[in-house]
Amino acid sequence: MIQDAFWGILIPFLGTSFGAGCVFFLKNSLRDGIQRALTGFAAGVMVAASVWSLLIPAMEQAADLGRLAFFPAAVGFWLGILFLLLLDHLIPHLHQNSLQAEGPKSQLQRTTMMVLAVTLHNIPEGMAVGVVYAGYLAGTAQITAAGALALSIGIAIQNFPEGAIISMPLRAEGESKGKAFLGGVLSGVVEPIGAVLTLLAAQLVIPALPYFLSFAAGAMLYVVVEELIPEMSQGKHSNIGTIFFAAGFSVMMTLDVALG
């Protein structure tokens, strides 16, 4: 079981790293349409994962509360939203295609703030993987090894384009291929770290697992609405982001139901 959790936590990070490696094979920066498609796909995966892998299991685990089974999920969800809102205001970061940085004023380089923006994005994904594996290790009936692996694979799939989305713009900003790759990899390091910390915390308070599951869901959905949907909708109107959102949603839903 421990070995399953180890690989499950590592798989999403490998997805980010392989995606960042695209900087060695692609000569030019990603076209606008491709960036929209990749961002939409990532958003779809995160929404489906939040519902099937996190919120539904959270309510199932609180079934003994009867009609109040929604309560832990609702409270945890809001705590996750507020946690990411707090980080959004405390950490200086710069989103793609944005001229003005968010968060407190900082002397950080533009490329550093771009990496921080993606790092913020990856925190809830690491938490999601960590809390699901905490439930699996605790023997929770609602979370199987296959279900936890499905979440890990789903996040790894959407991390691959995310790795490219950060390394390619860094290269376009003038960084060397090596530094651009390293920036992409570093943006994903927070995922296994966040996963391990969340796993350890959840293991200490197993009765609070529904709150942890929904907390991760709230954090992920905050990222989707605050960051990904605006990014895939910027500029000239296009439906490509929406189509790939649906594709990402379908892939994650299929993985979770088929393997879970």
C-alpha positions in Angstrom: 0.0 0.0 0.0 2.9 2.4 0.8 4.5 1.7 -2.5 1.2 2.4 -4.3 1.0 5.7 -2.5 4.6 6.6 -3.4 4.1 6.1 -7.1 0.7 7.7 -7.0 2.2 10.8 -5.5 5.1 10.8 -7.9 3.1 10.3 -11.2 1.6 13.8 -11.4 5.1 15.4 -10.9 6.5 13.2 -13.7 3.6 14.5 -16.0 4.7 18.1 -15.3 8.4 17.3 -15.9 7.8 15.5 -19.2 5.6 18.4 -20.3 8.3 20.9 -19.4 10.7 18.8 -21.6 8.8 19.9 -24.7 11.0 23.0 -24.6 13.9 20.8 -26.0 11.8 19.6 -29.0 9.6 22.5 -30.0 11.3 25.5 -31.6 8.7 28.2 -31.2 6.3 29.3 -28.4 2.9 27.6 -28.3 0.3 29.1 -30.6 -2.6 30.9 -29.0 -5.1 28.2 -30.1 -2.9 25.4 -28.7 -2.5 27.2 -25.3 -6.3 27.6 -25.1 -6.9 24.0 -25.9 -4.4 22.8 -23.3 -5.7 25.2 -20.7 -9.3 24.1 -21.4 -8.3 20.4 -21.1 -6.6 21.0 -17.8 -9.7 22.8 -16.5 -12.0 20.0 -17.5 -9.8 17.4 -15.8 -9.7 19.4 -12.6 -13.5 20.0 -12.5 -14.3 16.3 -13.0 -11.7 15.3 -10.4 -13.1 17.7 -7.9 -16.6 16.1 -8.3 -16.0 12.4 -8.7 -12.7 12.0 -6.8 -13.2 14.5 -4.0 -16.7 15.9 -3.3 -18.7 12.7 -3.9 -16.4 10.6 -1.7 -16.5 13.3 0.9 -20.3 13.1 1.1 -20.3 9.3 1.0 -18.0 9.2 4.0 -20.3 11.5 5.9 -23.4 9.4 5.1 -23.9 8.6 8.8 -24.9 12.3 9.2 -28.1 11.6 7.2 -29.5 14.7 5.6 -26.5 16.7 6.9 -24.1 14.6 4.9 -23.4 17.6 2.8 -22.1 19.6 5.7 -18.5 18.5 5.9 -18.2 18.8 2.1 -19.7 22.3 2.1 -17.5 23.5 4.9 -14.3 22.0 3.5 -15.1 23.3 0.1 -15.4 26.9 1.3 -12.2 26.5 3.4 -10.4 25.4 0.2 -11.7 28.4 -1.7 -10.7 30.8 1.0 -7.2 29.2 1.4 -6.4 29.7 -2.3 -7.9 33.3 -2.2 -5.5 34.0 0.7 -2.5 32.6 -1.2 -3.6 34.6 -4.3 -3.2 37.8 -2.3 0.0 36.9 -0.4 2.1 35.5 -3.2 3.2 37.8 -6.1 2.5 36.0 -9.4 1.9 36.7 -13.1 -0.5 34.8 -15.3 0.0 34.0 -18.9 -0.6 36.9 -21.4 -1.0 39.3 -18.5 0.9 42.5 -18.2 0.2 43.2 -14.5 1.2 41.0 -11.7 -1.2 39.9 -8.9 -0.5 39.9 -5.2 1.8 42.2 -3.2 4.2 44.5 -5.1 7.5 42.7 -5.7 10.9 43.2 -7.4 10.8 39.6 -8.6 11.6 38.9 -12.3 8.7 38.5 -14.7 9.8 34.9 -15.3 9.9 34.1 -11.6 6.4 35.3 -11.1 5.2 33.2 -14.1 6.6 30.1 -12.3 4.9 31.2 -9.1 1.6 31.5 -10.8 1.7 27.8 -12.0 3.1 26.8 -8.6 0.0 28.2 -7.0 -2.1 26.3 -9.4 -0.3 23.0 -8.5 -0.8 23.3 -4.7 -4.4 22.0 -4.7 -3.6 19.3 -7.2 -0.9 17.9 -4.8 -3.3 18.2 -1.9 -6.0 16.3 -3.8 -3.6 13.4 -4.5 -2.4 13.4 -0.9 -5.8 13.3 0.7 -7.1 10.6 -1.6 -4.1 8.4 -0.8 -4.6 9.1 2.9 -8.1 7.8 2.6 -6.8 4.7 0.7 -4.1 4.0 3.3 -6.7 4.4 6.1 -8.8 1.6 4.5 -11.7 3.9 3.6 -14.2 1.8 1.6 -15.1 4.7 -0.7 -11.5 5.1 -1.9 -9.9 2.1 -3.7 -6.3 1.8 -5.0 -7.7 2.0 -8.5 -9.7 5.1 -7.7 -6.7 6.8 -6.2 -4.6 5.8 -9.2 -7.2 7.2 -11.5 -7.0 10.6 -9.9 -3.2 10.5 -10.0 -3.2 9.6 -13.7 -5.8 12.2 -14.6 -3.8 14.9 -12.9 -0.6 13.7 -14.6 -2.3 13.9 -18.0 -3.4 17.5 -17.5 0.1 18.3 -16.0 1.8 17.3 -19.2 0.4 20.3 -21.1 0.8 22.5 -18.0 4.6 21.7 -18.0 4.7 22.8 -21.7 2.6 25.9 -21.0 5.1 27.2 -18.4 8.4 26.1 -20.0 7.6 27.4 -23.6 6.7 30.9 -22.5 9.8 31.0 -20.3 11.8 30.2 -23.3 10.0 32.9 -25.3 10.8 35.4 -22.5 14.5 34.8 -23.3 15.5 32.0 -20.8 17.8 29.2 -22.0 16.2 25.9 -22.7 17.7 24.4 -19.6 16.4 27.2 -17.3 13.0 27.1 -19.0 12.9 23.3 -18.4 14.0 23.8 -14.8 11.3 26.4 -14.2 8.6 24.0 -15.5 9.9 21.2 -13.2 10.2 23.5 -10.2 6.6 24.6 -10.6 5.6 21.0 -10.2 7.8 20.2 -7.2 5.1 21.6 -4.9 2.8 18.8 -5.9 4.6 15.8 -4.3 5.5 18.1 -1.3 1.9 19.2 -0.9 0.7 15.6 -1.3 3.0 14.2 1.4 2.1 17.0 3.9 -1.6 16.6 3.2 -1.3 12.8 3.5 0.5 13.0 6.8 -2.0 15.6 8.2 -5.0 13.6 7.1 -3.6 10.4 8.6 -3.5 12.1 12.0 -7.2 13.1 11.8 -8.9 10.4 9.7 -12.4 11.4 11.0 -11.9 14.8 9.3 -11.1 13.2 5.9 -14.4 14.5 4.3 -13.3 18.0 5.2 -9.8 17.4 3.6 -11.3 15.9 0.5 -13.7 18.8 -0.1 -11.0 21.3 0.9 -8.9 20.1 -2.0 -11.9 20.3 -4.3 -12.6 23.9 -3.3 -8.9 24.8 -3.9 -8.9 23.2 -7.3 -12.1 24.8 -8.4 -10.9 28.2 -7.3 -7.9 27.7 -9.7 -10.2 26.7 -12.5 -12.6 29.7 -12.2 -10.0 32.3 -11.2 -7.2 31.3 -13.6 -7.9 28.7 -16.2 -11.3 29.8 -17.6 -10.2 33.4 -18.0 -6.9 32.3 -19.7 -8.7 30.0 -22.2 -11.2 32.8 -23.0 -8.8 35.7 -23.6 -8.5 37.6 -26.8 -10.5 36.8 -30.0 -13.5 34.6 -29.4 -12.9 30.9 -29.9 -14.7 27.7 -28.9 -11.6 25.6 -28.8 -11.1 26.0 -25.0 -14.7 24.9 -24.4 -14.3 21.9 -26.6 -11.1 20.8 -24.9 -12.6 21.5 -21.5 -15.3 19.0 -22.3 -12.6 16.5 -23.5 -10.7 16.9 -20.3 -13.8 16.5 -18.2 -14.8 13.3 -20.1 -11.3 11.8 -19.8 -11.2 12.3 -16.0 -14.8 11.2 -15.5 -14.1 8.0 -17.5 -10.9 7.3 -15.6 -12.6 7.8 -12.2 -15.7 5.7 -13.0 -13.9 2.9 -14.9 -11.0 2.5 -12.5 -12.7 3.6 -9.3 
